[in-house]
Amino acid sequence: MLSQQLLQQDIEIVTAKNGQISATYKGLNLHSTYNPEREAQKLVAENTKNAEAGVFLGFGLGYGAVAFAKEYPTKTLVMIEYNPIWFMLALSTIDLSAIFEHQNFVLLVGAPHQTIISVLEKIGIQNCSFFKTKSHILHDEQYFSNLENLINRNLQKKEINDRTLEKFSKLWLKNMCKNINIATTLDGVDRYFDAFKGMNACVIAAGPSLDEILPYLKEIKHNTLLICVDTALRACLNVGVEPDFIIIVDPQYWNIRHLDGLSAPNSIIITELAVYPSVFRFSCKEKLLCSSIYPLGKYLEKNVTQRGELGAGGSVVTTAWDFARRCGCSKIFMAGLDLGFPENKTHFKGSTFEERAHRQSSKLNPAETDSFNALYGAFPYEVNNYEGGKVLTDKRMALYAWWFESKCLEFLDVKTYTLSPKGVNIPGVVLASIKELLQLPDISAKKTNVLNKPSSTDFNQQKILFEKALNNAKDELYQIMKNAKKAQYICKEALANPKSNPISINKKLKEIDSEILRNQAAELASLVFPANEKLSKLTENAKNPLEKSLIIYKEIEKAVFIHLKFLEKIR
């Protein structure tokens, strides 16, 4: 039966010149015609040195995966195949026992793309070495092509995150330390998780199409849980509508400028510990904290209380959508989510960006110059919109669109709709009309009952726990610094004395490394510790492993010192 299926799949079993079994697909060799096993060993050796996992996008008869399993028994092995017949082909052709005996083996056959991406993200997609042979994926080329696109987008996101971390990490740390005392008096966003089940939500983003939604906003608020991103708040208030919730999570100073001169006494702000401190002086009904995505915030939550995690896809609107989902809303309507430049517009009328451009304009630098730069500065390209036409977007917004696409696949019970027909067409996000939104039942009374629910948090106890956690963090950071200095001394002594016993030196450094890694505050220093690319540049001129180790220990000491400098200022 399998042989008939193989013939239908255009697969032919052949014998290599060394006697090993091989195969062809539509005339293309799946493996070497001379020595399939040796070819696989060479391929694996050349591409896996610095990786922590090997991911095979298609695997033919499995020679490559077997070679990986034998050579790297502790690294993670991931095999991906869409068609079960191809997996059965490998299973029935060569000995795969090394694969099934491997201690970190993951097999994904016929898995949805989002499932695969979730697995790779858990492993650490940037730490994976990917193996792809054209003849191994040709039978389901579209499936593997789409998967590759998603992998590349994830890798791009990691690169962007690393660059952002390098640029803003000290600012985030400084903000968190300034905000810690205020944080002791605030409740967590998880207070509202699943509190709005059976209700619909409307998320207000700041895209150009928001202008078409604003005239109906008062009615929309009656029918939905109204969640607004910080960049769109001015537009809402200008038409006399205070959102139920305002989301602001960007730590940069310029982000708080969107709230200049505004107040929303009936709105609740959802924010995070690293935001610019003046956010906590904004006039509103209440402020709630979501779980921090930064190490210091995570450390404090681990030792104090969980606030409630919200997804972060690089834009505040992704966090707003995830908050609506966590609230229990099964239908989420997105207003102003263009993720592009419909009709070559960059923002809604009267946005902070537009107003600033007009204020700073001059004869030689008119406001139109800013608009042009915003439109064409990121090398835009055309994609499909919901009307069957084209809309300009760029790589940054394409990543946000992919985030929404992936979340729609991940949370199939949540239906997401867009009110922006000229915006980027996002698979999984369905076009809806304003009329549909206005026909929803009025939920004002239900919302009020939930929104007026008092907090049950014991803030006195929370303050005590915060103080204890901060003191522990400082003690543990001082211990890391002590160990880093001790390791530097060992390295310097060994470098100055070429006759030092390398085995003894290596043992001492390993013991120190183990102490540092066991320290609960080790993750804190990672925020301002150099990313891989920068660390590689710092150590590229090191003449030997000891010199490289010395540089790394100096960077650890520096990262700990920066944390302690800010933490000691907290009173």
N, C-alpha and C positions, 0 to 999 in steps of 0.2 A: 504493500500500500504506500509506504514512504517513497519507494522508488518511482512509483507513478506520479506522486506529488512533486518529486524532484524534477522529473521530466517536464511537468507542467510549469515548473519554475525556471526552466532553461538551465538547470544545474547538471553538470556531468562530472562524475567521479573519475579521476585519472591517477596514474602512478608517477611519482617523481623519479628522477634518475637514480637517487639513492635508495629507492624502494619504498619510501614513505608515501602514504596516501595524500593526494591533493585533490583539487577540484577546479572547474571553470564555471563561469556564469556568463552566458551569452558570448562565449569565446574568450572572455577575459580570465586570466589566471587569478585565483584567489590567493595562492601562495607560490613560493619559488618552485620552478619545475626541476630544480636540481636538489635542494636540501631545505625543505620548508622549516624544519626545526631550527637550523642554524641561522636562517634568515630572520626568524622571529626573535631569537636570542640577541642578535645584533641590533635589531630595531629597538628592543626594550632597553638594552644597555645604553644606547645613544640618547634616549629621550626621557630617562627617569631619574637621573642622578640627584637633582635637587627637589624633586616632587615628593609629596607625602602620599599620593594616590595615583593610580593608573586607571584611566577611563577609556574603555574601548567602545567607540561608536561603530557598531557592527564588528563582527570578529571572525567571519568566515568559518573555518573549521575549528578555530580556537587555539591555533599554535601560539599566537602572540600572548594570549591570556595565560596559557600554561607556562610559557617562559617567564612571564611576570610573577606568577604565583611561586615558582621555584626560586627565582632570584631574590624576591623581596617578600619573605614570609610575614613580615610585620606591617608592611604598608597596605593601604586599602586598595582592593581590586574591585572595579565596577565594570560590568559587562552589560551593554545596552543593545537590544535587538527588538525590532517591531514585529516581525513575522515569526510565529512559533515554529514554522516548518524549518526555518534556518537554524533555530536553536536545536531542534531535533536532529538536523543534519550533523551538527557538530557533536552532539551527544552520542550519535550512533556510528561515528566515523573514527575518532581518535580517542585516546585515553585522557579524560578530563579529571581524573582523581585528584591531581595536584590542586586544581581549582576548588573542588568541593571540600578539600581538606584545609584550605587556606583559612586562617583565623579571622580575616576581615574581608569577606567576600560578599558583594552585593550584586544580585542578578535582577535586571529589569527587562522583562519581555512584554511587549505590547503596552507599556506604561504610558500614560498621558504625559505631555511635555512638562506640565507644572509639577507633577510628582517627581520627575527626574531632576528638575531644577531644585526642588526642595531638598532632595537627597544630597545633591552636589553642594548646595549651600551649607548643609549641616556638616559635610566633610570639610568644606573650605574650598570653594571653587577655584580660588587663586592658587591653591596648593596642588592642583591636579595637573597631571600630564595627560594630554588627550591623544589617543591613537586612532587614526582614520585612514583607511585604504579605500580608494575609489571603488574597487570591485566588491568590497564588503558592504557598501551602502547603496549601490546602484539599484538594487531591487526595490528599495523604498526611498528613493532619492529625496522626495519632497519632505518626508517625515524627518530625515536626518538633516536636511537643509534648514528646516524651521527650528530644529533643536539647536543646531550650530548658531543660528541667529540669536536665540535666547541666551545661550552660553556667552556669546560675545558681548551682549548687552550687560550681562551680569559682571563680566570682567571690566567693561567700561565703567560701570557703577562703582566697582571697587577702586579703580584708578582715580576716579573723581573724588571718592570718599577719602582716599589717602592724601590727595593734594589739598582737599579742604581741611583735613585734620592737621596737616603740616602748617597751614596758613593761620588757622583760627584756634588751635588747641589751647594756647595760653589764655586767650580771651574767654573761652568756655570755662576754663578752670577758675579764672578770676571772677567771672560772673557767679558761678556756683558758690564760691566762698563768701561773696557779698550777700547772697540770697539765703544762706543756710538758716540764719536766725528767723527770717520770715517764714521759711518752710516749716518750722516747728509749729506754727499756728494754723497751717492749712490742711484741708482734707484731701483725700485722693479722689481721682476721677472715677475709680471703680464703684463709687457710691451710686452711680447712674447706670452701671452695666446691667443690661437686661431689664432696666426699669421702664422702658418705653415699648415693650413687646406689643405687637398688634397695631402700632402706629407707623406712619410713614415719615421719612425725613427728607428735607431739602437742603442741600449743601450749596452755599453761595460762594463761588469762586470769582476771580477778578478779571476774567477774559472779556474781550470786546463785546461779545454777545449779551453780556449782563445788561446792557442798555435796554434790550428788548424785554427783559424780565421785570425790571424795576417797577413799571406802572402797576404790576399785579402783585407786588410783594406783600402788601397788607393782607390780601385774601389768602395768599399762599401760606402765610404764618398761621392763619386760623386752621389750616388743613394738615399742616406738617410740623414736625420738630425742626425748627429753623436753626441751622448751624452755619456760621459765617466765618470765613478766613479773615485774618487781620487786614489784608490788602483790600478787601471789599467792604469793610465796615463803614467807611465814609459814604459810600454809595447807598448803603442801607439807611443810614441815619438821615441822609439828605432827602429821602422820600418818607421820613417819619416812622421808620420801622427799626425797633431794637430786636436783634436776634435773640433766640433763647440761649445760644452758646456762641462764644467767640473763641476761635482757635489761634493761638500765637505761640510758636515753638522755636522760631529762628533766633539764635542768640546775638545776631549782629545789631549794632547801633542803628543802622539805617532802617532796619525793619520796624523799630519802635516808632519811627517818624510817621508811619501810616496812621498812628493814633493821636498825632499832634492836635491839640485843641478839641478833642472829642471826649465824650463821656457816654456811658450806657448803664444808667443806674438799675435797669431791670434785666440786664444780661449777666450771664456767668462766664467768666474767662477760664479756658482750659489752657494751661501752660506747663512748662517744665523748668527744672531747677536752674538750667544754664542760660535762660533768657536774660536780656539786658535788664538790669535792676529796676529801671523806671517802670517796667511793666507792672510791678507790684504796687505802684502808686496810682495806677489808672483807676478812675472812678467807675465802679460797677457793683453789681449786687453781691458777687462772691468770686473768689479765685480758687481754682482747684488744680492740683498738680497731677500730671500723668507720670508714669515711670520714666526715669531719665535713661537716655541711651549712652551716657558718658560714665566712665569708670567710677568717679567719686560718688555720683548719684546712685549708681548701682550698689556700691559698697554700703552707703547709708541705708538704703532701702532693705538690704539683706539683714542689717542689724537693727532696724527700727520697724518699718512697716512697708508693705507693698502698696504702691499708689494705683496701679492699673496700667498695663502696657497698651500702647497705641502704635499701629504700624507707621513706619517712616519710609516713604519712597522718594525722598529728596525734595519734596514740595509740601507746603503746609496743607494743600488741598487733599493730599493722600492721607494725612493724619486726620483731617476732618471727616473723610469718607469712613475711615476705620472707626472713628468715634461713633458715627451713626450706626455702624454695624454692631459695635460692642454694646450700644444702647438697646439692641434688640429689634431695630427697625428692619423689616424684611424687604421694603422697597425704598430705594434711595434715589432721589431725583437730583441731578447735578445741573446747576444754573451757572452759566459763565465758564464752563469747562471747555474751552476751545482747544487748548494745547497746540495752538497755531496762530496764524495771523489772518483771520477771515477778512476779505476785502482789504487786505494790507493794513489792517488796524492792529495796534499792539496792546491797548488797554481800553477799559471803559472810559467814557467821558467824565472828566473831573477827577481822575485817579491821582494819587500822590505823584506818580511818575510824570503824568502830563502837567500837573500844576508846577512841579519843580522845574520842568523843562521851560515853561513859560517865564517863571521867575528869573531863571538864569540866562535867558536868551538875550542876545545882543545883535547888533547889525551884522557882525561877522560870524556870529554863532546863533542862528535862529533856532526856534524850538523844533522846526522840521528836521534839523540835523540830528537831534537826539532820537527822533522817531525813525529816521533812516538807519541810524546805527543800531537801534533796538531791533529793527526788522532784518537788516542784512549783515549785521556784525557777526552773527553766529553761523554764517553760510547756510541759509535756509534752502529747503528743497520741497518739492510738491508731493503731497500724498492725497488719498481720496477723502472726501468729506461725506456727510450723510445724504447729500442731495445728488450724488453721482458726479459731482464736479471735483475740482482740485482746491487744496488750501496749502499755503506755505507753513512749514514747521521747521524745527531744527533738531539736532541730536539730543540736546538737553530735554526738550519737551517730548521727544520720541521715547526717552527712558521713562518719563512719567506715564505716557500712554501704555507702554509695555507693563508697567506696574499695575495699572488698572486692569489690563487684560489678564494678567496672571492672577490677580485677586478674584476676578469674576470666575475664573476656572477653579480656584481654590475653595470659594464659598458659594456653591451653587444654589444654596437656599436663600441667598440675598440677591435680589434683582436690582440692577443699576440702570437708570435711564438718564439720558441727556436731553436738555432743552435747547441744544445748540446745533441746529441742522448744518450750519456752515463750518462746524468744528471738525477736528480730526476724527475719522471713523475708527472707533476702538472696538475690536472684536469682543463681544460679550456685553457691551454697553449699548442699549437699545434706544433709538430715538423716540421721544414722547413729545406731545404738544402741551402748551400751557393750558389749553382747554381741559385736557385730561386731569391735570393737577388741580384745577379749580373745581372739578366735579367731585373731588374726594370729600369725605365727611368732615365736619368741623370737630377738631379734637382739643379745642382750647381748654375746656374744663378738665379733661383727663391730664393734659400737660401740667396745668397749674397744680393739681393734686400731687403730682410726682415732684415738680420743681420746688415746692414748698416743704418737702420732707426734710426734717431737721437732721443734722449730723449726729452720729453716735460716737464720734471719736473722743477719747480722753486726751485733750491737748496738753494737760500738765504731765501726764505720763509720757506722751510723745516727746515733749521737750527734754525730759530726763534721759530717755533713750538716745536722743540725738546727741546730747552732751557726752554720754558714755561712748557712743560710736566714734565721735570725733577724737576723743582722747585716745581711744584704742588705735585709731588710724594713725595718729601722730606717733605713738609709741612704736607701732609696727614699721612705719616709714623710717624712723630713726634706726631701727634694727637693720633694715635693708641698706641704709647708707653706711652703717658700720661694716657690714659684710662686703659691700662694694669697695670700700677703702682697703679692707683687709686683702681682698683679691688683687687690687691694684699693686699693693705692696709686694705680694708674692710674685706677680708678673715682672715687676721692675727688678726685684732681686734675681730672678731667674735669667732675665735678659742681661743683667750686669755680670752674671757668673755663668758662662757657657758650659761649665762642668757640672751644673746642677742636675740632679737626678730627674729626668723628665717624667718617669712613672710616679714619683713622689709628688711632683708639682701638679701633675694632672689629677691625682687623687685629692689633693687639697682643694683645687679649684672645683672639682665635681661636688665635693662636700658643701662648699659655699654656694654653688649653684642650686643644690637641693634645698638648702636653707632659704634662699631667696624665693624659689618657686613655691615652697610650702607656706611662705608668709601670706597672710590673708590680704595684705595691702599691696601685693606684687602687681595686681592688675591696675591699681591706681596710677602707677608711674607710666603705664603704657600710653596714657593720653598724650604726654609731651615727649615720649621716647621716639626717636627717629623712625619713620616708616622704612620698609625694606629697601626701597630705592635709595633713600638718603643714606641709610646705614651702609649700603654697598659702596657708595661714593666715599664715605668717611673711612672705610677700611680698605679701599682699593690699593693703597700704597703700602699696606702692612707687609713686611718682608717674611713673616712667619706667623703661625697661629697664636703665639704668645702676644705679639704686637697687636694682632686683631682683637684678642681677648682684652688687652689693656684698654683699648679704645672703647670697647663695649661697656666695660665696668665704669669707665669715666662717664659715659652717657647715662648709665643707670644712676650714678651719683648725682649727675646734673638734673635728671628728671625728678628724683626724690627731693632735691634741694628746692626746686621750683614749687613743688606741692607744699612743702613745709613752710616756705616763705608766705604763701597765701593763707594756709591754714592757721598759722600763728597770729594772723591779724584778726581772726574771728574772736569777737568778745561777746 
